[in-house]
Amino acid sequence: MQNLKKRLEAAKGHWAEELPGALWAYQTTAKSSTWETHFSLVYDAASLIPVEVGEPTLRYLQEDEESNNEAMLINLEMLEERRDLAHVRMAAQKQRMERYYNQRTNLSYFKVGDLVLRKVTQNTRELNAGKLTSTWESPYRVSAITGKGSYELENHNRDKLPSKWNVAQLKKNY
């Protein structure tokens, strides 16, 4: 999708003429997650590049209608299997990305009652705070565990904070 955006930005004034070609290229390019094209997963057919339609290739000329129909029926029978394999490959890629992320992060989990510091974000920062202000806010107590790595916090007066916080936004107060 990023390449599509770059291609259309490069076209500037005549992007409307460039859009159909860019979309066709996007639909007929195999994606790394499934190793299939969007076109083949929807229609179960290999798409022809528009140039091949105007100038037939040797493969196209030697094809007869009967063998083409047989091949289309075989491909249609295998469509569901190809979609399942694409789904398995996509799930495997997501697992690899999750494993890669988890190996490089040092997540710490907290218990109810632990004191933690909360990360200062753009919307929780004071209005005229400079760049030398603290990046962590004063200690809060974990009041409840709401999910895997998600917590409810309370301040020293036992007032609950309005939203839930995840592990990446907290650190242990030693």
Residue frames relative to the residue before (quaternion, step in Angstrom):
aa qw qx qy qz dx dy dz
M 1.0000 0.0000 0.0000 0.0000 0.00 0.00 0.00
Q 0.6121 0.5621 -0.3458 0.4357 3.56 1.08 -0.72
N 0.6559 0.5041 -0.3159 0.4647 3.60 0.98 -0.83
L 0.6033 0.5523 -0.3491 0.4572 3.57 1.08 -0.70
K 0.6560 0.5122 -0.3016 0.4652 3.56 0.96 -0.91
K 0.6519 0.5126 -0.3122 0.4635 3.60 0.95 -0.88
R 0.6626 0.5241 -0.3058 0.4390 3.55 0.94 -0.95
L 0.6849 0.4711 -0.2838 0.4779 3.58 0.97 -0.83
E 0.6305 0.5198 -0.3407 0.4650 3.60 1.06 -0.67
A 0.6373 0.5241 -0.3263 0.4612 3.58 1.08 -0.71
A 0.6470 0.5366 -0.3216 0.4361 3.60 1.11 -0.62
K 0.1607 -0.8456 0.4891 0.1410 3.61 1.31 -0.41
G 0.8731 0.0990 -0.0446 0.4753 3.61 -0.40 -1.19
H 0.7818 0.3024 -0.1750 0.5165 3.62 1.01 -0.60
W 0.1737 0.8226 -0.5205 0.1489 3.58 0.98 0.87
A 0.5851 0.5881 -0.3781 0.4110 3.62 1.12 -0.55
E 0.6660 0.4742 -0.3010 0.4909 3.60 1.07 -0.70
E 0.6745 0.5100 -0.2800 0.4545 3.59 1.13 -0.68
L 0.5585 0.6708 -0.3691 0.3192 3.60 1.13 -0.67
P 0.6768 0.4845 -0.3426 0.4357 3.70 0.72 -0.82
G 0.6590 0.5011 -0.3115 0.4665 3.60 0.96 -0.77
A 0.6531 0.5112 -0.3112 0.4640 3.56 1.01 -0.82
L 0.6578 0.4942 -0.3094 0.4768 3.60 0.97 -0.80
W 0.6288 0.5238 -0.3381 0.4647 3.59 0.98 -0.77
A 0.6531 0.5072 -0.3133 0.4670 3.59 0.95 -0.84
Y 0.6460 0.5205 -0.3188 0.4584 3.59 1.01 -0.80
Q 0.6973 0.4822 -0.2747 0.4537 3.59 0.94 -0.89
T 0.7555 0.3962 -0.2099 0.4777 3.59 1.05 -0.66
T 0.5595 0.5690 -0.4032 0.4479 3.60 1.25 0.27
A 0.4439 -0.6961 0.4946 0.2716 3.58 -0.85 0.97
K 0.3381 -0.7450 0.5456 0.1818 3.56 -0.92 0.95
S 0.5582 -0.6486 0.4070 0.3196 3.58 -1.03 0.76
S 0.6352 0.5504 -0.3474 0.4157 3.61 1.09 -0.53
T 0.8072 0.2380 -0.1209 0.5265 3.63 0.98 -0.74
W 0.2776 -0.7708 0.5033 0.2746 3.59 1.24 -0.46
E 0.5902 0.4905 -0.3805 0.5160 3.53 1.15 0.73
T 0.4417 -0.6496 0.5332 0.3141 3.56 -1.26 0.37
H 0.6071 -0.5377 0.4204 0.4069 3.57 -1.19 0.45
F 0.6294 0.5638 -0.3194 0.4291 3.56 1.00 -0.89
S 0.7115 0.4570 -0.2759 0.4570 3.60 0.84 -0.94
L 0.6439 0.5086 -0.3386 0.4605 3.62 1.06 -0.58
V 0.6866 0.4544 -0.2902 0.4877 3.60 1.09 -0.57
Y 0.8237 0.2545 -0.1007 0.4966 3.58 0.72 -1.06
D 0.3045 -0.7781 0.4888 0.2508 3.59 1.29 -0.20
A 0.6107 0.4883 -0.3871 0.4887 3.56 0.81 0.98
A 0.4601 -0.6399 0.5271 0.3179 3.52 -1.12 0.63
S 0.3476 -0.7463 0.5267 0.2118 3.55 -0.86 0.87
L 0.3631 -0.7092 0.5615 0.2236 3.53 -1.14 0.68
I 0.4400 -0.6441 0.5493 0.2997 3.52 -1.06 0.74
P 0.6072 -0.6130 0.3503 0.3644 3.64 -0.86 0.86
V 0.5959 0.5635 -0.3749 0.4322 3.63 1.06 -0.57
E 0.6432 0.5371 -0.3276 0.4364 3.60 1.02 -0.79
V 0.6077 0.5526 -0.3608 0.4418 3.59 1.10 -0.56
G 0.6910 0.4770 -0.2787 0.4661 3.57 0.96 -0.85
E 0.7832 0.1672 -0.0847 0.5928 3.60 1.01 -0.76
P 0.2692 -0.8039 0.5056 0.1603 3.61 -0.10 1.24
T 0.3726 -0.7160 0.5504 0.2133 3.54 -1.09 0.81
L 0.6958 -0.4503 0.3482 0.4380 3.56 -1.31 0.15
R 0.6328 0.5350 -0.3249 0.4558 3.58 0.99 -0.83
Y 0.6667 0.5050 -0.2895 0.4655 3.56 0.99 -0.87
L 0.6757 0.5028 -0.2935 0.4521 3.61 0.98 -0.83
Q 0.7047 0.4734 -0.2712 0.4537 3.63 1.00 -0.75
E 0.5435 0.6267 -0.3911 0.3987 3.60 1.23 -0.20
D 0.1253 -0.7745 0.6123 0.0979 3.61 -0.94 0.82
E 0.6846 -0.5434 0.3091 0.3748 3.56 -1.20 0.53
E 0.6567 0.5271 -0.3257 0.4299 3.61 0.94 -0.79
S 0.6934 0.4510 -0.2875 0.4828 3.60 0.84 -0.90
N 0.6048 0.5486 -0.3513 0.4581 3.56 1.14 -0.62
N 0.6532 0.5094 -0.3138 0.4641 3.61 0.96 -0.83
E 0.6359 0.5207 -0.3228 0.4692 3.59 1.01 -0.80
A 0.6639 0.4978 -0.3038 0.4682 3.57 0.92 -0.90
M 0.6458 0.5156 -0.3245 0.4603 3.60 0.99 -0.78
L 0.6448 0.5100 -0.3272 0.4658 3.62 1.02 -0.75
I 0.6386 0.5133 -0.3230 0.4737 3.59 1.00 -0.81
N 0.6629 0.4992 -0.3000 0.4705 3.58 0.94 -0.90
L 0.6387 0.5276 -0.3251 0.4561 3.58 1.04 -0.76
E 0.6460 0.5124 -0.3143 0.4705 3.58 1.05 -0.75
M 0.7290 0.4216 -0.2319 0.4868 3.58 1.08 -0.70
L 0.3966 0.7499 -0.4589 0.2644 3.60 1.27 -0.05
E 0.6771 0.4945 -0.3026 0.4532 3.58 0.80 -0.99
E 0.6422 0.5201 -0.3187 0.4642 3.59 1.03 -0.79
R 0.6468 0.5106 -0.3204 0.4673 3.61 0.99 -0.79
R 0.6437 0.5107 -0.3218 0.4704 3.57 1.02 -0.77
D 0.6442 0.5166 -0.3191 0.4651 3.58 1.00 -0.82
L 0.6542 0.5028 -0.3114 0.4715 3.59 0.97 -0.85
A 0.6315 0.5171 -0.3319 0.4729 3.59 1.02 -0.76
H 0.6440 0.5146 -0.3215 0.4658 3.59 1.02 -0.78
V 0.6405 0.5185 -0.3192 0.4679 3.60 1.00 -0.83
R 0.6607 0.5015 -0.3095 0.4650 3.60 0.94 -0.86
M 0.6480 0.5135 -0.3191 0.4633 3.57 1.01 -0.80
A 0.6527 0.4987 -0.3143 0.4759 3.62 0.98 -0.80
A 0.6376 0.5208 -0.3259 0.4647 3.60 1.02 -0.78
Q 0.6444 0.5096 -0.3290 0.4657 3.59 0.99 -0.76
K 0.6386 0.5144 -0.3314 0.4667 3.60 0.99 -0.77
Q 0.6415 0.5131 -0.3267 0.4674 3.60 1.01 -0.76
R 0.6372 0.5172 -0.3314 0.4654 3.59 1.00 -0.78
M 0.6571 0.5001 -0.3153 0.4676 3.60 0.95 -0.83
E 0.6470 0.5117 -0.3197 0.4662 3.60 1.00 -0.80
R 0.6482 0.5120 -0.3124 0.4691 3.59 0.97 -0.85
Y 0.6346 0.5281 -0.3173 0.4665 3.59 1.01 -0.86
Y 0.6675 0.4970 -0.2966 0.4685 3.58 0.93 -0.93
N 0.7004 0.4889 -0.2792 0.4387 3.57 0.82 -1.00
Q 0.6154 0.5442 -0.3526 0.4481 3.61 1.10 -0.56
R 0.7589 0.4045 -0.1990 0.4699 3.57 1.06 -0.73
T 0.6692 0.4531 -0.3168 0.4965 3.57 1.22 0.03
N 0.2426 -0.7466 0.6024 0.1444 3.52 -1.11 0.70
L 0.0139 -0.8230 0.5670 -0.0314 3.53 0.25 1.27
S 0.1294 -0.7651 0.6252 0.0839 3.55 -1.01 0.82
Y 0.2610 -0.7690 0.5674 0.1361 3.54 -0.94 0.89
F 0.3037 -0.7779 0.5357 0.1255 3.52 -1.03 0.86
K 0.3469 -0.6979 0.5853 0.2239 3.54 -1.32 0.42
V 0.6260 -0.5067 0.4160 0.4223 3.56 -1.27 0.35
G 0.7576 0.3364 -0.2771 0.4859 3.58 -0.85 1.01
D 0.5189 0.6313 -0.4262 0.3880 3.63 1.20 -0.25
L 0.3568 -0.6939 0.5791 0.2365 3.55 -1.16 0.67
V 0.0147 -0.8047 0.5921 -0.0411 3.57 -0.84 1.02
L 0.3566 -0.6717 0.5966 0.2564 3.53 -1.34 0.33
R 0.2928 -0.7577 0.5605 0.1613 3.58 -1.03 0.81
K 0.4666 -0.6878 0.4845 0.2729 3.56 -0.92 0.93
V 0.3889 -0.7001 0.5490 0.2393 3.56 -0.97 0.89
T 0.1229 -0.7968 0.5900 0.0442 3.58 -0.74 1.08
Q 0.7532 -0.3930 0.2813 0.4463 3.54 -1.34 0.08
N 0.7558 0.3910 -0.2259 0.4742 3.60 0.87 -0.88
T 0.6888 0.4393 -0.3069 0.4882 3.65 1.18 -0.18
R 0.5003 0.6592 -0.4169 0.3760 3.60 1.29 -0.11
E 0.5475 -0.5984 0.4657 0.3539 3.57 -1.13 0.64
L 0.6830 -0.5565 0.3031 0.3631 3.53 -1.15 0.71
N 0.8194 0.1749 -0.0800 0.5400 3.64 0.69 -1.00
A 0.2641 0.7810 -0.5241 0.2138 3.59 1.04 0.69
G 0.3722 -0.7338 0.5271 0.2124 3.56 -0.93 0.87
K 0.6881 -0.4959 0.3306 0.4139 3.53 -1.29 -0.02
L 0.6514 0.5148 -0.3243 0.4533 3.62 1.20 -0.20
T 0.4356 0.6888 -0.4732 0.3346 3.60 1.22 0.23
S 0.6591 -0.5255 0.3726 0.3881 3.54 -1.27 0.41
T 0.3672 -0.7336 0.5311 0.2122 3.57 -1.10 0.71
W 0.7254 0.3340 -0.2179 0.5610 3.60 1.30 -0.12
E 0.3413 -0.7401 0.5473 0.1901 3.57 -1.03 0.84
S 0.7199 -0.4943 0.2998 0.3841 3.53 -1.27 0.66
P 0.6980 -0.5394 0.2742 0.3829 3.55 -1.16 0.59
Y 0.1251 -0.7384 0.6605 0.0523 3.48 -1.24 0.81
R 0.3676 -0.7057 0.5576 0.2367 3.55 -1.22 0.46
V 0.4311 -0.6638 0.5434 0.2798 3.59 -1.05 0.83
S 0.1741 -0.8210 0.5385 0.0748 3.59 -0.57 1.17
A 0.8011 -0.0316 0.0330 0.5968 3.60 1.14 -0.55
I 0.3227 -0.6895 0.6100 0.2200 3.53 -1.25 0.58
T 0.1663 -0.8386 0.5159 0.0544 3.58 -0.48 1.20
G 0.7910 -0.0883 0.0592 0.6025 3.59 1.22 -0.12
K 0.7158 -0.4064 0.3159 0.4719 3.55 -1.29 -0.16
G 0.8481 0.0043 -0.0499 0.5275 3.58 -0.38 1.25
S 0.6352 0.4942 -0.3363 0.4890 3.60 1.21 0.35
Y 0.0537 -0.8333 0.5478 -0.0513 3.55 -0.82 1.05
E 0.3036 -0.6708 0.6326 0.2402 3.50 -1.37 0.37
L 0.1998 -0.7992 0.5616 0.0773 3.55 -0.97 0.91
E 0.1079 -0.7583 0.6361 0.0934 3.52 -1.31 0.40
N 0.4548 -0.6787 0.4990 0.2891 3.58 -1.13 0.58
H 0.7480 -0.4130 0.2681 0.4450 3.59 -1.26 -0.05
N 0.6577 0.4839 -0.3091 0.4875 3.63 1.24 -0.36
R 0.4824 -0.6831 0.3955 0.3798 3.59 1.37 0.13
D 0.4061 0.6658 -0.5080 0.3655 3.60 1.14 0.65
K 0.3896 -0.7373 0.5043 0.2242 3.59 -0.76 1.04
L 0.4365 -0.6546 0.5467 0.2863 3.57 -1.12 0.71
P 0.5887 -0.6625 0.3408 0.3137 3.60 -0.95 0.85
S 0.7989 0.2495 -0.1502 0.5263 3.63 1.02 -0.49
K 0.5479 -0.5922 0.4730 0.3540 3.54 -1.34 0.14
W 0.2329 -0.7760 0.5769 0.1035 3.56 -1.13 0.69
N 0.2876 -0.7616 0.5507 0.1840 3.56 -1.03 0.72
V 0.7442 -0.4423 0.2833 0.4127 3.53 -1.36 0.30
A 0.6488 0.5434 -0.3304 0.4180 3.60 0.97 -0.80
Q 0.7024 0.4575 -0.2667 0.4755 3.62 1.17 -0.50
L 0.7169 0.4141 -0.2341 0.5097 3.60 1.27 -0.07
K 0.0029 -0.7638 0.6421 0.0656 3.54 -1.27 0.33
K 0.6046 -0.5992 0.4014 0.3379 3.53 -1.17 0.74
N 0.2931 -0.7358 0.5876 0.1655 3.54 -1.03 0.86
Y 0.1493 -0.8278 0.5382 0.0527 3.61 -0.31 1.24
